[in-house]
Structure formats: structure tokens, C-alpha cells
Amino acid sequence: MVKHINGKELEELLATTDKTVFCDFWATWCGPCRMLAPVFEEVSNGYADKAVFVKIDVDEAEDAAVKYGISSIPNIIAFKNGKPVDNNLGFVPQAALESFVEKNI
């Protein structure tokens, strides 16, 4: 299950979890973001026991978008031990997103 959070909640999550966090930076007006949403949700269901999946609306959390250098969306960042380790930019089909998740768990 994907949880919608803000920048402060992301920082709290990164400081307290030992799981890999996959954060989808997106916006409501972004077509590719809307296309990726159900794919991200579906993948999150298959890895819920191994990772945390969250979404941040860049229009509502500009601080987080700036902090992590988000200049294009959708942009999924994988965080390990509170640090960004990889990212996936743009829409991808489910198999590609699952490969990205597998590589970063």
C-alpha cells in the first residue's frame, strides 16, 4: 500500500525505518505521474513486507523536491539507511518498476 506523505513525514520515515523506502515524487497535473500511480500501487502490494512505498506531491512539498533535486517527474527515489541510492525517472511499465525495486531492496 502506498501512503501519501509530506516532506517532514519523509524525513521522519527515513530516520526510523530499516527498510528500503521508495518515494514517488509526482504532481496531480502530470500525465505520466497519473499513468505510473496504479503501477506503483500494484508493485507496492507485492513488496509490502520488504520495503516502504510513499508518494510526495511536489506542489505540496517543495522543500522535499528541492532537497532531493527533483527537476522532472515522476521520479521514484530509492532510499537506504536514510540516503538516496538510486532513482527511476519517468513512466515505466510494471516489469521495469519491479526490476528497479528488486535491484534496490
Backbone bond lengths (Angstrom), bond angles and torsions (degrees), N, CA, C in turn:
res aa  C-N    CA-C-N  psi(-1)  N-CA   C-N-CA  omega(-1)  CA-C   N-CA-C  phi
1 M - - - 1.450 - - 1.528 109.72 -
2 V 1.297 115.98 137.21 1.457 122.51 -179.28 1.523 108.63 -96.27
3 K 1.327 115.60 132.91 1.463 120.94 178.10 1.527 108.90 -108.91
4 H 1.333 116.20 134.65 1.462 121.53 175.46 1.526 107.70 -86.48
5 I 1.329 115.91 124.34 1.460 120.64 -176.62 1.525 110.74 -132.35
6 N 1.338 115.85 175.35 1.459 120.62 175.38 1.531 108.94 -111.25
7 G 1.314 116.52 -179.45 1.456 120.66 -176.63 1.518 113.70 -61.61
8 K 1.322 116.87 -40.69 1.468 120.64 179.77 1.523 110.43 -64.82
9 E 1.320 116.50 -42.09 1.464 120.36 178.70 1.530 111.32 -64.48
10 L 1.340 116.91 -34.99 1.463 119.85 177.07 1.521 109.90 -63.09
11 E 1.315 117.09 -46.48 1.469 120.32 -179.48 1.529 110.93 -61.57
12 E 1.333 117.35 -40.39 1.467 121.12 178.05 1.530 110.38 -64.52
13 L 1.322 116.37 -43.07 1.462 121.13 179.02 1.524 111.00 -62.26
14 L 1.327 116.73 -46.26 1.461 120.79 -178.49 1.523 111.57 -63.04
15 A 1.321 116.78 -29.72 1.461 121.12 -178.81 1.526 112.99 -80.97
16 T 1.336 117.56 -16.02 1.461 119.67 -171.57 1.523 115.71 -118.87
17 T 1.321 119.22 -11.64 1.468 119.45 -176.67 1.524 111.30 -104.29
18 D 1.312 115.09 148.82 1.458 119.59 174.42 1.530 110.99 -102.03
19 K 1.322 116.73 0.74 1.465 121.57 177.64 1.526 109.97 -88.40
20 T 1.331 115.54 158.65 1.459 119.98 171.77 1.519 108.21 -68.06
21 V 1.326 116.88 136.54 1.467 122.56 178.14 1.523 107.92 -108.98
22 F 1.324 115.65 127.24 1.460 121.78 175.05 1.525 107.09 -108.21
23 C 1.329 115.67 114.95 1.465 120.74 -177.15 1.522 109.57 -113.03
24 D 1.318 115.48 120.21 1.463 122.68 177.65 1.520 108.09 -92.52
25 F 1.328 116.85 109.72 1.456 122.14 173.92 1.524 106.38 -86.33
26 W 1.332 117.23 123.61 1.455 121.83 -171.19 1.530 109.73 -149.32
27 A 1.345 116.43 -179.79 1.462 122.96 173.98 1.529 108.83 -150.41
28 T 1.320 115.82 151.91 1.465 120.84 -176.72 1.527 112.65 -64.65
29 W 1.324 117.65 -29.00 1.466 121.68 -176.96 1.528 112.74 -84.34
30 C 1.315 117.93 -4.07 1.468 123.10 -173.18 1.529 110.89 -90.51
31 G 1.331 116.97 113.34 1.466 121.43 -179.96 1.521 113.89 -58.94
32 P 1.339 118.51 -51.57 1.466 119.15 178.03 1.538 112.81 -60.13
33 C 1.330 116.35 -31.10 1.473 119.90 177.32 1.529 110.19 -64.62
34 R 1.326 115.83 -43.07 1.468 119.84 179.33 1.526 110.76 -66.90
35 M 1.328 117.23 -33.12 1.468 120.57 177.06 1.529 110.72 -69.64
36 L 1.335 117.11 -36.00 1.457 121.18 -177.29 1.528 112.00 -76.08
37 A 1.327 117.89 -26.72 1.473 121.56 -173.16 1.534 113.41 -52.26
38 P 1.340 120.05 -51.48 1.470 118.24 -178.99 1.531 112.87 -68.01
39 V 1.320 117.42 -29.77 1.459 121.31 177.51 1.530 109.27 -67.73
40 F 1.331 116.80 -45.81 1.464 122.46 178.90 1.531 109.90 -60.91
41 E 1.326 116.22 -41.96 1.474 121.15 178.80 1.529 110.37 -63.56
42 E 1.312 117.36 -45.96 1.464 121.53 -179.14 1.529 110.94 -62.24
43 V 1.307 117.11 -45.87 1.465 120.64 179.10 1.527 110.25 -63.62
44 S 1.321 117.15 -39.97 1.473 120.30 -179.54 1.521 111.44 -59.51
45 N 1.317 116.93 -35.03 1.469 120.50 -179.86 1.525 111.59 -64.18
46 G 1.315 117.39 -34.09 1.452 121.23 -178.72 1.521 114.65 -79.23
47 Y 1.327 116.79 -15.39 1.463 120.67 -176.51 1.526 112.51 -124.17
48 A 1.319 117.72 18.11 1.462 121.54 -174.68 1.524 113.38 -59.10
49 D 1.327 117.12 -28.61 1.467 119.94 -179.16 1.530 112.19 -83.70
50 K 1.337 117.85 -12.10 1.460 121.55 -175.35 1.520 114.51 -112.39
51 A 1.336 117.01 -18.20 1.463 120.65 -174.11 1.529 110.01 -151.69
52 V 1.341 114.77 167.70 1.461 121.69 177.65 1.528 107.02 -114.16
53 F 1.331 116.66 134.10 1.460 122.23 -178.55 1.517 109.37 -118.96
54 V 1.339 115.81 123.30 1.464 121.10 -178.72 1.523 109.53 -135.94
55 K 1.335 114.80 162.32 1.461 122.11 177.75 1.520 108.50 -129.12
56 I 1.322 115.26 141.61 1.462 121.29 174.84 1.522 108.35 -127.76
57 D 1.323 116.05 124.60 1.463 121.99 174.62 1.526 107.59 -77.75
58 V 1.323 117.38 115.54 1.464 121.03 -175.55 1.523 112.76 -64.03
59 D 1.319 117.82 -23.36 1.458 120.58 178.13 1.531 111.29 -75.83
60 E 1.318 116.87 -24.54 1.461 121.13 -179.70 1.527 112.10 -97.97
61 A 1.310 117.77 -16.12 1.472 121.77 -177.33 1.530 109.47 -135.09
62 E 1.329 115.26 61.78 1.461 119.79 -178.25 1.520 111.87 -60.95
63 D 1.330 117.24 -31.00 1.459 120.89 179.84 1.533 111.02 -59.91
64 A 1.316 116.57 -45.17 1.464 120.96 179.77 1.524 110.62 -67.70
65 A 1.329 116.88 -40.77 1.465 120.55 179.47 1.523 110.71 -61.49
66 V 1.312 116.65 -41.76 1.464 120.66 178.86 1.531 110.13 -67.83
67 K 1.318 116.11 -46.46 1.470 120.57 -178.01 1.522 112.29 -55.82
68 Y 1.332 116.76 -39.53 1.459 120.67 -176.28 1.526 113.32 -100.67
69 G 1.332 116.74 13.41 1.453 121.58 172.28 1.507 115.17 65.67
70 I 1.321 116.82 35.04 1.464 120.81 -179.17 1.524 109.28 -76.98
71 S 1.328 116.10 113.18 1.463 120.25 177.75 1.519 112.03 -117.57
72 S 1.328 116.85 -14.54 1.462 122.84 175.95 1.524 108.22 -139.34
73 I 1.317 115.01 147.63 1.466 120.56 179.64 1.517 109.58 -133.27
74 P 1.329 118.33 158.22 1.451 127.47 -4.07 1.523 111.23 -69.89
75 N 1.318 114.83 145.51 1.457 121.26 179.10 1.521 107.51 -137.93
76 I 1.312 116.64 112.60 1.463 121.38 178.33 1.518 107.92 -96.65
77 I 1.327 115.83 122.55 1.454 121.05 177.22 1.520 108.53 -106.95
78 A 1.333 115.45 133.31 1.461 121.92 174.21 1.529 107.30 -95.21
79 F 1.324 116.36 127.53 1.464 122.20 178.85 1.520 109.03 -114.56
80 K 1.321 116.35 132.34 1.468 122.47 172.17 1.520 107.71 -125.36
81 N 1.314 115.85 134.45 1.463 120.77 -179.69 1.528 111.52 51.89
82 G 1.343 115.65 37.35 1.457 121.27 176.31 1.510 115.84 80.11
83 K 1.327 117.93 0.59 1.464 121.63 -176.67 1.526 110.91 -118.55
84 P 1.345 117.19 142.60 1.466 119.24 175.29 1.528 110.48 -68.19
85 V 1.332 115.88 130.96 1.469 120.03 -178.83 1.525 113.28 -118.51
86 D 1.336 117.11 -18.97 1.462 120.05 -178.37 1.524 108.05 -164.24
87 N 1.317 116.47 160.76 1.463 119.01 173.80 1.518 110.63 -145.96
88 N 1.320 114.42 158.22 1.459 122.83 179.28 1.526 106.70 -128.84
89 L 1.312 116.51 115.04 1.458 121.58 -174.80 1.521 110.93 -102.55
90 G 1.326 115.75 132.16 1.455 121.53 175.97 1.517 113.02 89.34
91 F 1.324 114.58 175.85 1.459 120.48 178.85 1.525 109.91 -72.68
92 V 1.327 115.63 138.88 1.466 121.30 173.07 1.524 108.08 -137.17
93 P 1.335 117.85 151.43 1.463 120.15 175.91 1.527 110.31 -71.21
94 Q 1.302 115.76 167.03 1.460 122.05 -173.82 1.529 112.71 -56.23
95 A 1.317 118.31 -44.27 1.473 120.94 -178.41 1.523 111.13 -60.70
96 A 1.318 117.23 -40.32 1.464 120.71 179.53 1.526 110.79 -68.37
97 L 1.320 117.24 -39.27 1.456 120.11 178.74 1.528 110.78 -67.63
98 E 1.333 116.84 -38.82 1.461 119.57 176.44 1.526 111.09 -63.02
99 S 1.310 117.86 -38.35 1.468 121.32 176.74 1.519 111.02 -63.29
100 F 1.329 116.84 -41.86 1.469 122.27 177.40 1.533 110.21 -60.95
101 V 1.323 116.28 -44.53 1.468 120.93 179.63 1.527 110.06 -64.77
102 E 1.319 117.25 -48.41 1.467 121.40 179.87 1.523 111.94 -56.50
103 K 1.320 115.17 -42.08 1.458 121.09 -177.93 1.533 111.46 -64.61
104 N 1.320 116.76 -28.00 1.468 120.71 -172.17 1.521 115.37 -108.83
105 I 1.322 117.97 0.77 1.482 118.93 178.82 1.518 108.83 -76.47
